[in-house]
Amino acid sequence: MKRVGDLISSIFDEKFVEKTKGYSKLFDCWEDLMVKNGIAAAAGHSWIKNAEKGLVWIEVDHPGWKQILQTKESKLLHDFKYRFPDMGISGISIFLCKPGTGNREESREQTPTKLAREGKREESAAASPAVETGGDKYGAIKDEALRALLVRLEKRIAERDKEQ
């Protein structure tokens, strides 16, 4: 029986995996770029929302932070192009987050690196007897880490449904 990771790896080619790593590094570099450009405080109020078609979409939680980032836009664009030449970044779009979603973790899309880190946390939590196992619903799944991940996913979906 193959592991889930082996199956996923067999689906995607090496070039795709490398591209994903670059995409993940883009999200992870945000705080460093803020510090480098002298606006470290902005890192707590802004984040990279997405990157597609040559644009880096940056979300902020207040109009004041948008103005501050706009003053550094050309420097940020230069830094993105320098750090990620293969991504073909040609522009930056800065926008306000939706009211009530000023939390980066609620608003930010999951990156592959973050998902991998969360998966590791789930593995260690699965070893603990305090982890909810999902009862009979997930009883057929032998892999404790996968079972814990599915339970956590189900909880997140239920929380989002309650908020909407």
Secondary structure, 3 states (H helix, E strand, C coil): CCCHHHHHHHHCCHHHHHHHHHHHHHHHCHHHHHHHCCCHHHHHCEEEEEEECCEEEEEECCHHHHHHHHHCHHHHHHHHHHHCHHHCCCEEEEEECCCCCCCHHHHCCCCHHHHHHHHHHHHHHHCCCCCCCCHHHHCCCCCHHHHHHHHHHHHHHHHHHHHC
